[in-house]
Amino acid sequence: MLAPILLVLMVFFVTLPLWVRSVPVQYNARSLLVRKVTTLVTALGIALVVFVFAGSLMLREGINRVLTAAGRADTVVILRKGSDAELSSAIGNEYIGLFRGPAQVSQAGGVIGEIVIVVTADRADGFGASNVLVRGMPPDGFAFRPELKLASGRMPRPGTNEAIVGRGISGRFKGIAPGQSFELRRNRPLQIVGEFTADGSSYESEVWGDLDVIRRSLGREAVVSSVRVRLNRPEDFDAYRQTIENDKRFSMKVMREADYYQKQSQALSTFLGGMGLAAAILFSLAAMIGAAITMNGAVAHRTREIGTLRALGFSRRSILLSFLTEATVLSLAGGVIGVIAVQLLSLVKVPIINFQTFSEIVLRFQVAPGVLAWSLWFSGLMGLLGGLFPAIRASRVSPVEAMRA
């Protein structure tokens, strides 16, 4: 991802001595300072564009972070063939023991079957309702995920209607908070006794309860939604997958847990990233037009100065580079403002519907070096494109006509 940025930086530093020799840098700096109001307005416009562009990239990073953080390289997810997600899968109880048979299965980690459902819950703030994912797991299911950390309360007792809720959605819905309860179905309540964290993954947007209790509430005692298998080594995946998928007794699909969550994140990140990018492109067109108008106005008001520079011996290329430098510096200044401002979004939580499960997950805007680098590169590109035609116009000014103006 950083390769284009590194290439641009390398070219810039290689050509920097040429630019310094040929461009009247002090003249550009003075011009920007003299036009304080115009410079500030243009920089703020570009900062807004960079803010939107960087925000969309941070949101995509947040989606990838939340969903892929739940996946382990040494764990596989088994679904019914033809199912794309746990919600649409159903596996009979009789198969769970057979999945333990291959030699690639870790004796320490074991195999767990889980059921996944989605329930509708009213928001605690009173603004409508949304879907919440509830995961039923056996008693050893909690130990199966070492990233689980109890933040408050206690762990649920096996065989009871007790459950724990992820910190991401705790308190966001009526009845889904420690000390409260909500109904899976009529007269089938789950009592929340604790709150947990899971390294910021999508698990923090789920409710975890007892497998058998949840299945009885739904009348689905004979099936699970998915099976998770801990392997001895991540390299054992191919052998295990071939063993299960080629077994005529099964009709199953085996995926790495990390690949499963990455696939889940693709549709959502593409959709949200595409919307953000489209908005950034529209804003950037307006920003480039604004930069072009600003630089065209600068050319019109500085015709005599341009003529003086030409009379002093500066070539057309020098004038061209001068105005391009001015536009690029102005744009990069706006980019820096936008990059600094956008980091405040990392404090914001955003509820999003997961397209695969139709349940709500809570995301954070994720700051990453690649996001900041792309944003600055994008701002510099806007400056170059917005200042190109005014720079060409300035380079074509005739010294004689300029001195007569």
Secondary structure, 3 states (H helix, E strand, C coil): CCHHHHHHHHHHHHHHHHHHHHCCHHHHHHHHHHCHHHHHHHHHHHHHHHHHHHHHHHHHHHHHHHHHCCCCCCEEEEEECCCCCHHHCCEEHHHHCHHHCCCCECCCCCEEEEEEEEEEEEECCCCCEEEEEEEEECCCHHHHCCCCEEEEECCCCCCCCEEEEECCCCCCECCCCCCCEEEEECCEEEEEEEEEECCCCHHHHEEEEEHHHHHHHHCCCCEECEEEEEECCHHHHHHHHHHHHCCCCCCEEEEEHHHHHHHHHHHHHHHHHHHHHHHHHHHHHHHHHHHHHHHHHHHHHCHHHHHHHHHCCCCHHHHHHHHHHHHHHHHHHHHHHHHHHHHHHHHCEEEEECCCCCCEEEEECCCCHHHHHHHHHHHHHHHHHHHHHHHHHHHCCCHHHHHHC
